[in-house]
Amino acid sequence: MAFLLAEDLLLLLLDDERGTVRGVSIDLRVPLGAAVLAQLALDGAVRIDEPASRWHAARVAVASGAVSDPVLADALTLAAEKPRAVGDLANRIGKGLRDRLAQRLADEGVLERRDDVVLGLFPRTRWPAGNAAHESEVREALRGALLGDRTPDPRTAVLAGILGALDRIPAVVGVRGEEARAAKRRASRIADGDWASEAVRSAVRSAAAATTAAIAASAAATSVVG
């Protein structure tokens, strides 16, 4: 099967044994939606227009016609309604996306679906790993880009940008201490670097920025409630 960028991101964030996402303080709606937007941008289906000033957000406009994957097609339909800021559109695209992607991956045997009840009251669905071969390939590509001197391909660069915004680089590539700090610095350079075309840089930066903004908004809401 052809995996979506958002599916790769979800696989990296899910604990293979527990089937849950650990260590992420926000709902995955925006990160997954941002990964879908980044893929559309890399495929030339949407254009991400850089903001005119720091007071404005990058906006998304449709650049070409139809796409075949239903998740991408639904996202493109939303993008075609009107120009929207990346964060707003990512949030809309990401609604219900986690379970939709997880079920797709389970249908392919990549994940397993396990339904249970917590404390005898609360239904829960977990998604432990089934066939982890593809996830291992994605993780190794990340390790090569973040810990070695491998030039990342555009998909790996987007993943590095979003994982960096979520502060999940060390956990995903399995490093600690100085090696973890070096990997995080490398992820930041990849997001802003001059190694790729402007279209790729815009996609990486916008996906990471949308995720970072969602984290900041979540933290602010928690502070107000507290």
Phi, psi and omega in degrees: 000155175269118184275141172281154173304319180295326176293318176301316180298314180298317179300320180290331183273335180283136172289125187299326182270313182284329181076021178233164177267126181240148174080008179247124189273355182235163173298147183279004184305307183290312179303316180291319177297322178294324178294322176296315178299317180298320179295319177299322179292317179295328179277356179082011182277332175230161177242132176257111182272123180297145181294148179291334178207173181289349179275355180240151179267154173299142182241157184247134176226145179290135183248338182211188189277224192283158171234159188272323183291133184296326177294315178294322180296318178296320179294320180294324176299316177298317181296330184283346182299314176186159177299132179227158174295150183304313183298318179296313182292321178300319179297319180291316180296323186283353181297119180073006188286325181304307182291326179297314179292318180299320179293320176301315180293325176293322179299333179267000180083004180285323174240166172243138177266127178229118179257132176212185181232131180266129179058024179071006186232319193255114178293144182217142173243128177245155185229070177291165183292143171255274174261110187265014185299312182294316178303320179297321178295317180295318180296320180292324176297320177296315180300319180297322181283326187266335183246346179243206181246021180286131175286124184288144170283167184303321180296315179297323179295319177297314179300317179298320180295315181290316179296325176295318178296326179277356183059043180245009181302306183302317182294321184288320181265357173073051179228160178222171172060222184296326178296322177294317179297321179294320180295321179292320177296319180295320178298319179295320179293323178298318181297327184253000193289169181256020182281344188234174178291163180298324179298317180292315180301317180298319180296316181295310183298317183292319179296316179293320181295320178297319179294316179299318179297321179295321178296315180297318179295320179295318179295320180294319179295320179296320180295321180293315180297319180292000000 
